[in-house]
Structures are given as structure tokens and as C-alpha cells.
């Protein structure tokens, strides 16, 4: 067939090998990034999509307890700039755990200061059992009262300690429940971050830790379309309505993230998403799970996605009235079932 330009050289026309080359280049430029994103965001199971069932009596009690803890902790800003309020929050946490029958362990960050991590332990049936850490930070940011960020996570850990107390001496795992200080600026991702101090000390003990569950900003949900936002490229893959809980971690924790999401979806009747991503994706490492990653312990952040949906993130408006305690109770109840299933796998099959 003649070309429209008889002077065109035959050698400039596309050949079969050139077409294949173009296709290969397109695959590399487009296909591999897409495959990488799908690999990072693929999680087992299916998110709950039906209407939420009514809270059962146990969940109603969880909701009431969570609200009481959030209101006690987040009445005012509590951090190193507000030491009296920070101490009051710590005292409430310790009193609540003591009332549940635990021996409270304090971990001071500095012998000359009162800031401390607070830990209780569910000892296993066998002393050589593996360890699971469940944690949340209890300090607030700047002048924020910190109801959602992070009294909700703190209340969740306190409630999980109560709900799982019957596992003491029976569990197949050693379960360490920890409330961390100094997560917020100016200590965020510094040597004085409470969870980093804790993670480094735990690593030095030689305990075999299977992973860490980080409860972070867990109490804000709605059914309003387009109320949820994400950093690119995650905005192309996840729902735009903020009615779900998210399980996220760095790519090095992908297996643990998948395990946790799968277990939650098998046990809980609540919408969920999950995935892992590199640390350069905005928000992926914005909590205490980052600290455990630094010492090689897989970790997952369980969150309502904080700044990507919550209008009062790190603001004075982060008050207890903004929290949806019924939905928070559903998440905590689901997490109890996850942990119980890992600790007593034979029993969990009958739940």
C-alpha cells in the first residue's frame, strides 16, 4: 500500500518488533504501578455491607464504658505543655486498669519527669508463648482536648483489657496492653516518643512478638457521600463515604495487616478497608505503629483515618460530643473477637 507521502522512507514505518517494544514500554509505565497498588491494597475477606444490626447488651455496655473513659480523659488538653491534665489522664487510666484487677506497670521515659507509658499484661498459659502488643497513645495534640485523637484509642485499650481479662493464665499469647505518652508533637517520631522507647525496650528482652495493634483516632463516622478523602493514589481505590474502619500499615507489615483485616471481617459486622503502603504515602506512618516498625516488629494502625475525614483533627473542637460511641463499640467488640480468636483459636470457632 502506498503512503500519502511517496518520499517517506520504509524504515520509518512501525514494524512488528517496534509495536511489541511500545507495548512493553506501556506495560512497564502503566501496568507495573497498577500491579503494585493492587498488591498493596489487596486484603482477604469482604467488608460488611448490610445494615448494622442493633447493639447487643454487651456492646451497649462497651459503648457506655467507652464514653465514660473518653469524657474523663479528654475534658481538656493533656500533654507535656499541660502536665497536670496529662497526669490526671494517666491516673484515670491506671485507676481503670487497677479496678479490672490488673497490676499496673509504669515505664517512665525520664527519671526526672512524671511522663510515663502505662502497661498491663495478660500472662499466657505457657511462659514461652509469643507476644501480641495492643496500644494507643493517651496524650493530646497542642490545645486540643483530644477526644477522638486519641482518647477513643485509649478507651479502646482500657475496654479490651476488661473484655479480655478472663484470658489471664489461659491465653495462648502473652498480651501486652499499653498506653503510650508523647506521641504528639514535638516528640512525634523522635527518641522521646513513648511508643519508640517502649518498642526498643521490648525488642531488647528477646520476646518473640507476632505484631502490634495500634488503636488511633477511632470514633468518627457518617453516611454522608464524599465525606472521606485520601492521599493519592489511594483515592482511586477506597470508598468516599466515611462509615468504615481502616487497617493500614507499612509494606513491611503487609502480611500482618492482611491477617488482621481477614480476622476482623470474619468476626465483626462493621465496614472495613485495609492495605499497606510505603512510608512516603501521607498518613501511613502517623502513629505508634511506626515505632514498632523501627525495631522490626510488624504493626497495623486501626483508625477512622483521622485527618482524612475528621474536621476537628488537632483542633480545640476535638471534644467528646463528636464521637460516635455506638460505632466505636462495634469496632472494639470486633477487635476483642479478633484477639480472643488468636489467643484461644479452638474456642473462637464456637463464638
QUIMOSUL-V948739 format. One line per field, one symbol per residue. psi: psi as a letter, one per 20 degrees, with the letter a starting at -180 (. if undefined). Layout:
psi = ???
//
This chain:
psi = pqrhoiipphiiqprghhghggggghgghggghghgghghipqrapqpirqprqprhghhhggggggggghhhkhrqoaiimhghghggggggggghghijqpppqnqhpijripqqpqqpoqrhphjqrqppprqqiqrpcjphkggnlhggghggghhgghjhiipiiqiqpoopppqrlhrqjiplrijpghggggggghihjqophrpoooonjjpqrjpqkipqqqqjhiihrqjpljrqqoqrrhijgghgggggggghhhqmpqqrrrqrqiippihklaihgghhhjjpqqppoqjjdhihohkpkrijmrhiipnhghhhggggghghgghhhhmhhhhhj.
//
